[in-house]
């Protein structure tokens, strides 16, 4: 693949369907987006791997939802890696790029030589869908299991949505001749719909009560799903993230007998939603006493965005639910403060 074509496919999500079966999917390639996310933090190798995997999952899952604002993937655990979060923001207009951001918190001293997923410990994988102002956010949670974040996502779709789903993901650092080393990731998502809804009283035959594809699909659909998964098992890491195989070429290599049909690509870029007003709103839950503990010797309160690293500084008097002045320096009355009420009225 030429340099021009490679750049055209970087940081994109390509939707497709397999016409021979009732299977749809996405192929995602993250290059500059992932490098931007990871280069802003000095993450140890296992943490970088987990952040890359979650960011790639967000890129693949986000476009499958009729999303007006934001999809969030969150992982919480009691291990060395405490939190991993990735957000996918829907395009603001037709033809505009979607935005992705991701971040993790961890205890360096507790990291060891175990596989990255085991560093999270016990916890949960959550998908949150927020359609914006005037809507009630939706949240679905599944326990951490299966040995990878992609396995957790597959379990979520099988249990919560009754949608058999499969991910094949890869990520790593790439260095082409004449280019600096940087992060790349690529993945394929397959998803099908059940032929018939599962009975409400049917707990499924999955191990430990978990629902699996075999509990949902029947007959020809089950055969189609198994065949597509066998074909996806043949994909190689370099085909997913290497610069020489474009997503359309990859689909033909894997599924040419399934009659793959592709649709318009969705561009993605790094993007953060943090603003001074939103940080101020976050701090509105604290009392004046709490704000005082956050105030530096220089008499300001500082906050840094964990996703993009933006730095904010505030007048402590403008923060918290007992703030005496607003963001424009105007007085705000506290309960029982008649003088402040009079000043605010004027």
N, C-alpha and C positions, 0 to 999 in steps of 0.2 A: 504494500500500500504506500502511496506517495506521501510526502510530508504534508502536502495540502489536504489530502483526504484524511490523514491521521488527525490533524488539528481540527478538521470539521467534525469528527466524531468524538473528540475529547469533550468531557463535561456535557454529555447528552444522555437522554433516556429514549430508547427506541421502542415504541409499542408494536406488538405483532400478534397475530393469531395463526393457529394451525388449522387450515380449512378442512383437513381430513378428520379432525376431531373437534370437540367442544372445548378447546384449550386456548387460552390467551396468555400473553406474557409480556415481559419487558427485558430489554438488554440495556444495561447502564455502564457507562464509562466515566470515571471520575479521574481527573488529572490535576489541573490547577486548583480546583475546588478543594480536593483532599489535601494537596500540598499546602494550601493556604491555612486550612484548619490545623494541621499537625505542626507546621513550622512555627506557629505562634506559641507553642508550648514545648518545653523540654521533657516530653513524656518518655518514660522507659519503654523498651520494646514491647512488653506485653500490653501496656496501656495503649500505645499507639495502635496495636493490632485490633484491640477492642473498639476504639474510637473509629477506626477505618471501617470495621465491619458494620457498626451501627449507622454510620453516615451513609454507607452504600445501601443498607436496608431502607433507610429513609428515602433515598433517591428512587428506589424501586417501588416502594409501597405508596408513596405520596401521590403519584399520578394515577393510581388505580381508584382513587377516591374522588367523588365530586366535591372538591374542596374549595371553600371560599376564602379560608384564611390559613390555618396552620395544622399540620400533623406533627405530633411529638412522640418520639420513642424514648422511654426512660427505663433504665436498669438500676436497681438498688440491691446492694448486697451487704453482708456482714464481714466480707473478706478484706484483703488489702486494697482492692478497687471498690470504693464505696458507691460511687455514682457514675453513670455514663448517660449522657443525654444528647439527642440529635433532633433538630427541628427542620421540617420541610415547609416552606411558605409557598402557597400557590401563586402562579403568575398573576400580576396585578391587572393585566390586560391581555388580549389575544396577541400572541406572538412574542410576549415578554418572557424573560427567563424566570424559572422558579428559583428560590433561594434556599440554601442549606447552611446550617451551622451545627457544630458538635463540640462536646467538651466532656472532661472526666475529672473526678477527684479521687485521690488515692493516698495510701500511707506507704511511703517509700521503704520504710524499715520493715514492712511486712511482706514485701514482694519476694518471691523465691523462684525456683527453677521449674515450677509446675506449669502446665499449659495455661495460656492466657485466661481462658474461660474459668478455670478452677480458682483463679485469683479473686473472683467475685464472691465466692462462698455461697451461702444460702440467701435467697432473696426472691425478687420477682422481676418480670419483664412486663412493661405496660405500654399500651398504645392509647394516646389521647388525641381526640379530634375536636378542635375548636373552630367553629364556623364564624366566630367574630361576634360583634356586638349584637345583642338581642337574641342570642342562642344559648342553649345549655350545653356545655362541653360534655362529650362522651368519653368514658374511660373503660378500657378492658385490660384485665390483668391475668397473667399466667405465671406459674412458678418457673424458676430457672431450672432447666433440664435439657437433656439431649447433647450436652457437650459443646454447644455453640450458641451464639445469639440468633443465628439463622434458624436453628432448630426450635428455639423458643418462639420465634415468629411463626413458624410452620404450625406449632402446637396451638398458638393463639387463633389462627385462621380456622383450623380444624374444629376447635372447641367452641369459639365464640361466634364464628360466621358460618360454620359448616361448609367451608370452602377448602378442598384439598389444595395445598400450596407447596411449592418446592423452590428452594433457592440453591444456586451454586455460585459461590463467591470466591474472589481471590484479591489479594492486595500485596503490595510490596514496594520497595524502592527501585527505581529504574534509572539507568544511566545510558543514554545513547551517545554515540560518537559525537563529540563536539558540544554536548549539552551537559549542564550540571545535574547531579543526582537529585531526584525528586520522587514524591509519592505518586503512585497510580493504583487504581482499583477498578475491577470490573466484575459484573455478575449477570446472571440470568434468573428471572423469576417465571415460574410456570404456575398457572392457576386454572381450575375448572369449576364448573357449577354442578351440584348434584342433580341426578336425574329426577329424584323425588325427595321431598323434605323428610328428614328423619323424624320418626314418631317421638312425641315429647317424652314418653316413658322409656324410650330406648336409650340406655346409658352407653351403648357402644361396646365393642369388644376389645378396645385398645388396652394395653397393659396399664394397670393401675387406674382404670376408668377413663384414660385419655382417648379421645376420638381420633381415629386414623382414617386415611383415605378409603380403606377397604370397608369401613363402617358406613360410608356415605354413598359411594359409587356402586353401581350394579351393571352387569352385562357388558354391552359394548363400550360404555363410558369408562368402566373399570379397565377394560383392555386397552383403550386409547391412552388412559392415564399411565398405566404401567409401561406401555411402549414408549411414550414420551420421556418418562423418567429413565428408562434404560438408555435411550439415546443421549440424554443429558449427562448421564454418568460417564460418557466417553469424552467429555470436554476436558481440555488441558489448561493448566494455569496460564501459559503463554497465549492461548487463544482468548482467554478472558481479559487479560491486562496488557498483553504485548501490543506493540504499535503496528504490527504487520497484518493483522486480521481485523478488518472492519466488522461492525455488528451485523451487516447484511450478509457478508461472507460467512460469518460464524453461524448464522441461522441456516444458511444453505448447507454448510458442512454437517451440522447436527441433524437438521429436520427436513432435508430436501424431499424425502418421500412423504412428508406430512403436509406438503403444499403450504409453506409459510407465506403469509401476507403481511407486509409492513405498512405502518401509518406514519404520520408526521412526527418527527422527533421533537422532544421537549428539551430545550437548553436549560442548564442549571448553572448557578454561580454562587459564590460565597455571599451570604448576606446576614446581617444581624438587625434585630428589631429594637435594640436598646436605645433609649433616649433619656435625656435628663428628667423629663416629666415622669417617665415610667419608673426610673430609679427612685424618684421622690415618692411616687405612689407606693412602691415597695416598702419604703421606710415609714409610711404613714401608720403602720400598726404599732410603732414604738412610742413609749411615753417620753416626756422631757428628761426624766432620769436616765432612761436607756440611751437617749441621744447624747446625753452628757458623757456617758462612758465611751461613746464612739468618737467624741470630739478630740482632735489632736492638740498638741501643745501650741500649735499655730492658730487654734480657734476655729478650725474647719472640720467638716465631716467629709471623708473621701470614700469613694466606692469605685471598684473596677469591675467591668463586665467580664465574667468568666469565659464567655464565648469569643469575643473579639478583642478584649484587652483595653477597651475604651476606658479612660480615667475621668471621673467626675468629682467635683468639689462643691460643697454646699455650706451655706450659713446654717449652723445648728438651730437657730431660732425659726427657720422656715421648715423644719422637719418634724415628723411625728404628729400624733393626733392632738397634741397640746401646743402646736406651733403658734407663735405669737405674731408672725408675719408670713405672708404668702410668698410665692416665687418672685413676685414683683416688688417685694419689700413692703406691702401694705399690711396693716395690722389685722389680725384675726382674733376675734373674741374667744376667750376661754370661758367655760362655765363659771359663773360667779364673778367675772371680771367686768364690772360695769363700765370702768373707764375705757377698756379695750372695745366694749360694745359701742360706746359713744363715738370713739375714734373711727371705728369701722363704719358707723352710720354716716359720718361726715365724709 
